[in-house]
């Protein structure tokens, strides 16, 4: 798994973070340093 984008999980605080794993691209919502939901994959 690798992060796509410049900001780390801790830097985002509240917002979307995109990662790539095995050809899949996942976008997760970080809600105050807690995984809230998967926005897309």
C-alpha positions in Angstrom: 0.0 0.0 0.0 1.3 3.5 -0.8 -0.1 6.9 -0.2 -1.1 9.0 -3.3 -0.7 12.6 -2.5 1.6 14.7 -0.4 -0.2 14.9 3.0 0.1 12.2 5.6 -2.8 10.8 7.6 -1.8 13.0 10.6 -1.5 16.2 8.5 -5.0 15.8 7.0 -6.9 15.7 10.4 -10.3 15.9 8.7 -10.6 15.0 5.0 -9.9 12.5 2.3 -6.8 10.5 1.9 -6.1 8.3 -1.2 -3.9 5.2 -1.2 -3.0 2.6 -3.9 -2.8 -1.1 -3.2 -2.2 -3.9 -5.7 -3.6 -1.8 -8.6 -6.7 -0.6 -6.6 -7.1 3.1 -5.6 -8.9 3.7 -2.3 -10.1 7.0 -0.9 -10.7 7.1 2.9 -12.2 9.8 5.0 -10.1 10.8 8.1 -12.3 12.3 10.8 -10.0 13.8 13.5 -7.4 11.0 13.2 -10.1 8.2 13.0 -11.0 6.2 9.9 -14.6 7.2 9.3 -15.5 5.5 5.9 -14.2 4.5 2.5 -15.3 7.2 0.1 -14.4 5.3 -3.1 -12.4 2.3 -4.5 
